[in-house]
């Protein structure tokens, strides 16, 4: 949506249309001056949409209400892979962290499909670093987590990075295992296909040989009947 001036009404109309769309997989709404209440409508898209994989909302004015709604949505959504909330106002200051703690962070404890999350430059309070670190102790699917330009303690940042390395390693191992399994299945399919072709070739050859045998038998039968008919005719002539 680059170059498009949205505003509240257009944002809500867009959200209502994307909500039940079954083809759009990426929505880029960065730097659109989307306000907190309109962010609620965008978050609710994730309740019903089953195809959206990437949602970029960097550089807007999303606040605690949006954070709460995204948390509720991420508890239900099983298709979103990439969420960018960089440079917003998710807590509107250090004194408003309740919504982020209770809903957004808690959702990440149970969400198993989100792979990339960007919450950089939201001026998040230092104690939230521990909240996110504790979440990553449980969440083993988030592999890309951008938290820069917040006020998290260095120790928590290091722990978050360590846990992300753990998740990335597991992710890569799973992808490698899946690739090997697909390759093995492909090899098996090729072998089965080769056996099938070989069997089909054998069956076709047998069918052709059977047709040739039946054709020869028909020719012999026809020749024999012709011979018998000629012999009968000669006998009748001799009698006469």
Short mmCIF file of the C-alpha atoms (twelve columns), coordinates in Angstrom:
data_MODEL
# 
_entry.id   MODEL 
# 
loop_
_atom_site.group_PDB 
_atom_site.id 
_atom_site.type_symbol 
_atom_site.label_atom_id 
_atom_site.label_alt_id 
_atom_site.label_comp_id 
_atom_site.label_asym_id 
_atom_site.label_seq_id 
_atom_site.Cartn_x 
_atom_site.Cartn_y 
_atom_site.Cartn_z 
_atom_site.pdbx_PDB_model_num 
ATOM 1   C CA . UNK A 1   0.000   0.000   0.000   1 
ATOM 2   C CA . UNK A 2   2.981   2.315   -0.546  1 
ATOM 3   C CA . UNK A 3   2.026   5.909   -1.326  1 
ATOM 4   C CA . UNK A 4   -1.568  5.477   -0.197  1 
ATOM 5   C CA . UNK A 5   -2.962  7.810   2.441   1 
ATOM 6   C CA . UNK A 6   -5.219  5.619   4.564   1 
ATOM 7   C CA . UNK A 7   -6.624  7.167   7.731   1 
ATOM 8   C CA . UNK A 8   -9.152  5.595   10.076  1 
ATOM 9   C CA . UNK A 9   -12.146 4.876   7.784   1 
ATOM 10  C CA . UNK A 10  -10.038 3.445   4.964   1 
ATOM 11  C CA . UNK A 11  -8.046  1.318   7.404   1 
ATOM 12  C CA . UNK A 12  -11.242 -0.171  8.805   1 
ATOM 13  C CA . UNK A 13  -12.620 -0.825  5.311   1 
ATOM 14  C CA . UNK A 14  -9.366  -2.504  4.325   1 
ATOM 15  C CA . UNK A 15  -9.428  -4.635  7.480   1 
ATOM 16  C CA . UNK A 16  -13.007 -5.775  6.803   1 
ATOM 17  C CA . UNK A 17  -12.038 -6.847  3.276   1 
ATOM 18  C CA . UNK A 18  -8.822  -8.636  4.223   1 
ATOM 19  C CA . UNK A 19  -10.547 -10.423 7.099   1 
ATOM 20  C CA . UNK A 20  -12.116 -13.065 4.843   1 
ATOM 21  C CA . UNK A 21  -9.742  -12.800 1.871   1 
ATOM 22  C CA . UNK A 22  -8.354  -16.189 0.839   1 
ATOM 23  C CA . UNK A 23  -5.522  -15.190 -1.537  1 
ATOM 24  C CA . UNK A 24  -3.548  -12.265 -0.041  1 
ATOM 25  C CA . UNK A 25  -0.459  -13.506 1.823   1 
ATOM 26  C CA . UNK A 26  1.451   -10.254 2.537   1 
ATOM 27  C CA . UNK A 27  0.140   -6.863  3.681   1 
ATOM 28  C CA . UNK A 28  2.533   -3.910  3.973   1 
ATOM 29  C CA . UNK A 29  1.096   -0.947  5.926   1 
ATOM 30  C CA . UNK A 30  4.241   0.723   7.218   1 
ATOM 31  C CA . UNK A 31  4.226   4.440   8.084   1 
ATOM 32  C CA . UNK A 32  0.511   5.039   7.446   1 
ATOM 33  C CA . UNK A 33  -0.221  6.978   10.649  1 
ATOM 34  C CA . UNK A 34  -2.522  4.170   11.748  1 
ATOM 35  C CA . UNK A 35  -3.868  4.964   15.205  1 
ATOM 36  C CA . UNK A 36  -4.325  2.662   18.163  1 
ATOM 37  C CA . UNK A 37  -8.063  2.092   17.702  1 
ATOM 38  C CA . UNK A 38  -7.609  1.310   14.009  1 
ATOM 39  C CA . UNK A 39  -4.839  -1.121  14.924  1 
ATOM 40  C CA . UNK A 40  -7.485  -3.096  16.822  1 
ATOM 41  C CA . UNK A 41  -9.357  -3.676  13.551  1 
ATOM 42  C CA . UNK A 42  -6.179  -4.843  11.811  1 
ATOM 43  C CA . UNK A 43  -5.435  -7.248  14.648  1 
ATOM 44  C CA . UNK A 44  -8.938  -8.713  14.393  1 
ATOM 45  C CA . UNK A 45  -8.188  -9.672  10.797  1 
ATOM 46  C CA . UNK A 46  -6.091  -12.485 12.249  1 
ATOM 47  C CA . UNK A 47  -9.122  -14.042 13.947  1 
ATOM 48  C CA . UNK A 48  -10.614 -15.273 10.674  1 
ATOM 49  C CA . UNK A 49  -7.991  -14.851 7.944   1 
ATOM 50  C CA . UNK A 50  -6.317  -18.193 7.118   1 
ATOM 51  C CA . UNK A 51  -3.831  -17.203 4.405   1 
ATOM 52  C CA . UNK A 52  -2.038  -14.026 5.564   1 
ATOM 53  C CA . UNK A 53  1.614   -14.880 6.261   1 
ATOM 54  C CA . UNK A 54  3.234   -11.447 6.622   1 
ATOM 55  C CA . UNK A 55  1.903   -8.251  8.206   1 
ATOM 56  C CA . UNK A 56  4.083   -5.130  8.346   1 
ATOM 57  C CA . UNK A 57  2.936   -2.223  10.538  1 
ATOM 58  C CA . UNK A 58  6.234   -0.451  11.210  1 
ATOM 59  C CA . UNK A 59  6.182   3.279   11.937  1 
ATOM 60  C CA . UNK A 60  2.539   3.750   12.932  1 
ATOM 61  C CA . UNK A 61  0.869   4.831   16.192  1 
ATOM 62  C CA . UNK A 62  -0.231  1.466   17.564  1 
ATOM 63  C CA . UNK A 63  -0.571  1.532   21.355  1 
ATOM 64  C CA . UNK A 64  -1.680  -0.646  24.286  1 
ATOM 65  C CA . UNK A 65  -5.137  -1.370  22.833  1 
ATOM 66  C CA . UNK A 66  -3.566  -2.706  19.650  1 
ATOM 67  C CA . UNK A 67  -1.052  -4.703  21.703  1 
ATOM 68  C CA . UNK A 68  -3.910  -6.314  23.627  1 
ATOM 69  C CA . UNK A 69  -5.844  -7.189  20.470  1 
ATOM 70  C CA . UNK A 70  -2.806  -8.617  18.705  1 
ATOM 71  C CA . UNK A 71  -2.177  -10.748 21.771  1 
ATOM 72  C CA . UNK A 72  -5.723  -12.117 21.678  1 
ATOM 73  C CA . UNK A 73  -5.446  -12.704 17.928  1 
ATOM 74  C CA . UNK A 74  -2.127  -14.546 18.186  1 
ATOM 75  C CA . UNK A 75  -3.750  -16.961 20.623  1 
ATOM 76  C CA . UNK A 76  -6.101  -18.055 17.840  1 
ATOM 77  C CA . UNK A 77  -4.245  -17.465 14.579  1 
ATOM 78  C CA . UNK A 78  -2.220  -20.387 13.181  1 
ATOM 79  C CA . UNK A 79  -1.039  -19.007 9.823   1 
ATOM 80  C CA . UNK A 80  0.807   -15.699 10.411  1 
ATOM 81  C CA . UNK A 81  4.595   -16.123 10.166  1 
ATOM 82  C CA . UNK A 82  5.937   -12.533 10.183  1 
ATOM 83  C CA . UNK A 83  4.713   -9.580  12.264  1 
ATOM 84  C CA . UNK A 84  6.467   -6.193  12.199  1 
ATOM 85  C CA . UNK A 85  5.475   -3.706  14.927  1 
ATOM 86  C CA . UNK A 86  8.703   -1.670  14.937  1 
ATOM 87  C CA . UNK A 87  8.598   2.030   15.852  1 
ATOM 88  C CA . UNK A 88  5.117   2.119   17.367  1 
ATOM 89  C CA . UNK A 89  3.918   3.041   20.872  1 
ATOM 90  C CA . UNK A 90  2.890   -0.336  22.233  1 
ATOM 91  C CA . UNK A 91  2.967   0.792   25.863  1 
ATOM 92  C CA . UNK A 92  2.753   4.586   25.533  1 
ATOM 93  C CA . UNK A 93  5.425   4.881   28.191  1 
ATOM 94  C CA . UNK A 94  6.832   2.631   30.867  1 
ATOM 95  C CA . UNK A 95  3.784   2.957   33.102  1 
ATOM 96  C CA . UNK A 96  1.440   1.259   30.592  1 
ATOM 97  C CA . UNK A 97  2.890   -2.253  30.221  1 
ATOM 98  C CA . UNK A 98  -0.088  -4.253  31.514  1 
ATOM 99  C CA . UNK A 99  -1.705  -4.941  28.145  1 
ATOM 100 C CA . UNK A 100 1.584   -6.053  26.623  1 
ATOM 101 C CA . UNK A 101 2.374   -8.331  29.567  1 
ATOM 102 C CA . UNK A 102 -1.039  -9.912  30.049  1 
ATOM 103 C CA . UNK A 103 -2.097  -10.438 26.454  1 
ATOM 104 C CA . UNK A 104 0.708   -9.990  23.934  1 
ATOM 105 C CA . UNK A 105 3.536   -11.745 25.777  1 
ATOM 106 C CA . UNK A 106 1.218   -14.439 27.113  1 
ATOM 107 C CA . UNK A 107 0.051   -15.206 23.580  1 
ATOM 108 C CA . UNK A 108 3.631   -15.991 22.554  1 
ATOM 109 C CA . UNK A 109 3.777   -18.717 25.202  1 
ATOM 110 C CA . UNK A 110 1.225   -20.741 23.241  1 
ATOM 111 C CA . UNK A 111 1.600   -19.517 19.652  1 
ATOM 112 C CA . UNK A 112 3.517   -22.128 17.633  1 
ATOM 113 C CA . UNK A 113 3.434   -20.634 14.141  1 
ATOM 114 C CA . UNK A 114 4.894   -17.090 14.352  1 
ATOM 115 C CA . UNK A 115 8.524   -17.233 13.183  1 
ATOM 116 C CA . UNK A 116 9.517   -13.558 13.036  1 
ATOM 117 C CA . UNK A 117 8.526   -10.709 15.369  1 
ATOM 118 C CA . UNK A 118 9.848   -7.143  15.284  1 
ATOM 119 C CA . UNK A 119 9.097   -4.903  18.303  1 
ATOM 120 C CA . UNK A 120 12.187  -2.703  18.016  1 
ATOM 121 C CA . UNK A 121 12.074  0.985   18.949  1 
ATOM 122 C CA . UNK A 122 8.952   0.881   21.094  1 
ATOM 123 C CA . UNK A 123 10.592  2.313   24.231  1 
ATOM 124 C CA . UNK A 124 9.637   -0.813  26.144  1 
ATOM 125 C CA . UNK A 125 10.478  -0.870  29.851  1 
ATOM 126 C CA . UNK A 126 13.544  -2.676  31.146  1 
ATOM 127 C CA . UNK A 127 11.538  -5.234  33.154  1 
ATOM 128 C CA . UNK A 128 9.787   -6.387  29.971  1 
ATOM 129 C CA . UNK A 129 13.106  -7.814  28.802  1 
ATOM 130 C CA . UNK A 130 12.825  -10.487 31.479  1 
ATOM 131 C CA . UNK A 131 9.214   -11.133 30.460  1 
ATOM 132 C CA . UNK A 132 10.269  -11.784 26.876  1 
ATOM 133 C CA . UNK A 133 13.227  -13.881 28.016  1 
ATOM 134 C CA . UNK A 134 10.963  -16.062 30.158  1 
ATOM 135 C CA . UNK A 135 8.589   -16.418 27.209  1 
ATOM 136 C CA . UNK A 136 11.401  -17.652 24.960  1 
ATOM 137 C CA . UNK A 137 12.295  -20.277 27.520  1 
ATOM 138 C CA . UNK A 138 8.952   -21.843 26.556  1 
ATOM 139 C CA . UNK A 139 8.487   -20.699 22.945  1 
ATOM 140 C CA . UNK A 140 10.705  -22.812 20.692  1 
ATOM 141 C CA . UNK A 141 9.345   -21.678 17.314  1 
ATOM 142 C CA . UNK A 142 10.212  -17.945 17.239  1 
ATOM 143 C CA . UNK A 143 13.521  -17.713 15.351  1 
ATOM 144 C CA . UNK A 144 13.729  -14.001 14.443  1 
ATOM 145 C CA . UNK A 145 13.009  -11.569 17.301  1 
ATOM 146 C CA . UNK A 146 14.083  -7.938  16.842  1 
ATOM 147 C CA . UNK A 147 14.167  -6.004  20.147  1 
ATOM 148 C CA . UNK A 148 16.730  -3.260  19.514  1 
ATOM 149 C CA . UNK A 149 16.229  0.373   20.615  1 
ATOM 150 C CA . UNK A 150 14.292  -0.599  23.718  1 
ATOM 151 C CA . UNK A 151 15.620  -0.354  27.291  1 
ATOM 152 C CA . UNK A 152 16.080  -4.043  28.071  1 
ATOM 153 C CA . UNK A 153 18.880  -5.053  30.411  1 
ATOM 154 C CA . UNK A 154 21.995  -6.391  28.695  1 
ATOM 155 C CA . UNK A 155 21.772  -9.735  30.495  1 
ATOM 156 C CA . UNK A 156 18.226  -10.305 29.239  1 
ATOM 157 C CA . UNK A 157 19.255  -9.314  25.709  1 
ATOM 158 C CA . UNK A 158 22.052  -11.883 25.776  1 
ATOM 159 C CA . UNK A 159 19.712  -14.569 27.090  1 
ATOM 160 C CA . UNK A 160 17.171  -13.750 24.375  1 
ATOM 161 C CA . UNK A 161 19.897  -14.063 21.738  1 
ATOM 162 C CA . UNK A 162 21.004  -17.391 23.206  1 
ATOM 163 C CA . UNK A 163 17.467  -18.758 23.118  1 
ATOM 164 C CA . UNK A 164 16.998  -17.554 19.548  1 
ATOM 165 C CA . UNK A 165 20.145  -19.427 18.543  1 
ATOM 166 C CA . UNK A 166 18.650  -22.524 20.166  1 
ATOM 167 C CA . UNK A 167 15.402  -22.056 18.246  1 
ATOM 168 C CA . UNK A 168 17.220  -21.435 14.955  1 
ATOM 169 C CA . UNK A 169 19.253  -24.594 15.406  1 
ATOM 170 C CA . UNK A 170 16.138  -26.660 16.034  1 
ATOM 171 C CA . UNK A 171 14.355  -24.985 13.114  1 
ATOM 172 C CA . UNK A 172 17.208  -25.760 10.719  1 
ATOM 173 C CA . UNK A 173 17.439  -29.332 11.959  1 
ATOM 174 C CA . UNK A 174 13.718  -29.807 11.420  1 
ATOM 175 C CA . UNK A 175 13.895  -28.325 7.935   1 
ATOM 176 C CA . UNK A 176 16.853  -30.612 7.116   1 
ATOM 177 C CA . UNK A 177 14.989  -33.628 8.439   1 
ATOM 178 C CA . UNK A 178 11.902  -32.690 6.439   1 
ATOM 179 C CA . UNK A 179 14.046  -32.257 3.318   1 
ATOM 180 C CA . UNK A 180 15.584  -35.679 3.826   1 
ATOM 181 C CA . UNK A 181 12.180  -37.213 4.379   1 
ATOM 182 C CA . UNK A 182 10.836  -35.588 1.209   1 
ATOM 183 C CA . UNK A 183 13.888  -36.773 -0.709  1 
ATOM 184 C CA . UNK A 184 13.450  -40.289 0.654   1 
ATOM 185 C CA . UNK A 185 9.780   -40.230 -0.313  1 
ATOM 186 C CA . UNK A 186 10.719  -38.945 -3.768  1 
ATOM 187 C CA . UNK A 187 13.285  -41.715 -4.162  1 
ATOM 188 C CA . UNK A 188 10.689  -44.254 -3.066  1 
ATOM 189 C CA . UNK A 189 8.176   -42.787 -5.511  1 
ATOM 190 C CA . UNK A 190 10.743  -43.022 -8.315  1 
ATOM 191 C CA . UNK A 191 11.507  -46.620 -7.410  1 
ATOM 192 C CA . UNK A 192 7.819   -47.496 -7.272  1 
ATOM 193 C CA . UNK A 193 7.309   -45.705 -10.571 1 
ATOM 194 C CA . UNK A 194 10.164  -47.705 -12.098 1 
ATOM 195 C CA . UNK A 195 8.673   -50.942 -10.765 1 
ATOM 196 C CA . UNK A 196 5.266   -49.910 -12.078 1 
ATOM 197 C CA . UNK A 197 6.667   -49.136 -15.527 1 
ATOM 198 C CA . UNK A 198 8.564   -52.407 -15.562 1 
ATOM 199 C CA . UNK A 199 5.442   -54.302 -14.552 1 
ATOM 200 C CA . UNK A 200 3.349   -52.425 -17.090 1 
ATOM 201 C CA . UNK A 201 5.918   -53.169 -19.808 1 
ATOM 202 C CA . UNK A 202 5.864   -56.842 -18.852 1 
ATOM 203 C CA . UNK A 203 2.050   -56.903 -18.870 1 
ATOM 204 C CA . UNK A 204 1.953   -55.110 -22.211 1 
ATOM 205 C CA . UNK A 205 4.429   -57.590 -23.683 1 
ATOM 206 C CA . UNK A 206 2.359   -60.508 -22.384 1 
ATOM 207 C CA . UNK A 207 -0.768  -58.933 -23.824 1 
ATOM 208 C CA . UNK A 208 0.884   -58.505 -27.238 1 
ATOM 209 C CA . UNK A 209 2.166   -62.087 -27.161 1 
ATOM 210 C CA . UNK A 210 -1.324  -63.301 -26.219 1 
ATOM 211 C CA . UNK A 211 -2.855  -61.316 -29.073 1 
ATOM 212 C CA . UNK A 212 -0.243  -62.710 -31.478 1 
ATOM 213 C CA . UNK A 213 -0.956  -66.278 -30.282 1 
ATOM 214 C CA . UNK A 214 -4.706  -65.791 -30.675 1 
ATOM 215 C CA . UNK A 215 -4.116  -64.342 -34.155 1 
ATOM 216 C CA . UNK A 216 -2.003  -67.369 -35.143 1 
ATOM 217 C CA . UNK A 217 -4.640  -69.742 -33.776 1 
ATOM 218 C CA . UNK A 218 -7.309  -67.937 -35.776 1 
ATOM 219 C CA . UNK A 219 -5.190  -68.180 -38.921 1 
ATOM 220 C CA . UNK A 220 -4.582  -71.896 -38.315 1 
ATOM 221 C CA . UNK A 221 -8.275  -72.455 -37.657 1 
ATOM 222 C CA . UNK A 222 -9.236  -70.567 -40.811 1 
ATOM 223 C CA . UNK A 223 -6.688  -72.495 -42.864 1 
ATOM 224 C CA . UNK A 224 -7.872  -75.812 -41.416 1 
ATOM 225 C CA . UNK A 225 -11.517 -75.005 -42.119 1 
ATOM 226 C CA . UNK A 226 -10.579 -74.038 -45.669 1 
ATOM 227 C CA . UNK A 227 -8.657  -77.293 -46.083 1 
ATOM 228 C CA . UNK A 228 -11.568 -79.337 -44.793 1 
ATOM 229 C CA . UNK A 229 -13.944 -77.555 -47.128 1 
ATOM 230 C CA . UNK A 230 -11.687 -78.184 -50.117 1 
ATOM 231 C CA . UNK A 231 -11.269 -81.847 -49.155 1 
ATOM 232 C CA . UNK A 232 -15.034 -82.280 -48.902 1 
ATOM 233 C CA . UNK A 233 -15.491 -80.715 -52.314 1 
ATOM 234 C CA . UNK A 234 -12.903 -83.075 -53.884 1 
ATOM 235 C CA . UNK A 235 -14.641 -86.124 -52.369 1 
ATOM 236 C CA . UNK A 236 -17.987 -85.034 -53.768 1 
ATOM 237 C CA . UNK A 237 -16.444 -84.573 -57.236 1 
ATOM 238 C CA . UNK A 238 -14.868 -88.048 -57.137 1 
ATOM 239 C CA . UNK A 239 -18.212 -89.607 -56.186 1 
ATOM 240 C CA . UNK A 240 -19.918 -87.927 -59.097 1 
# 
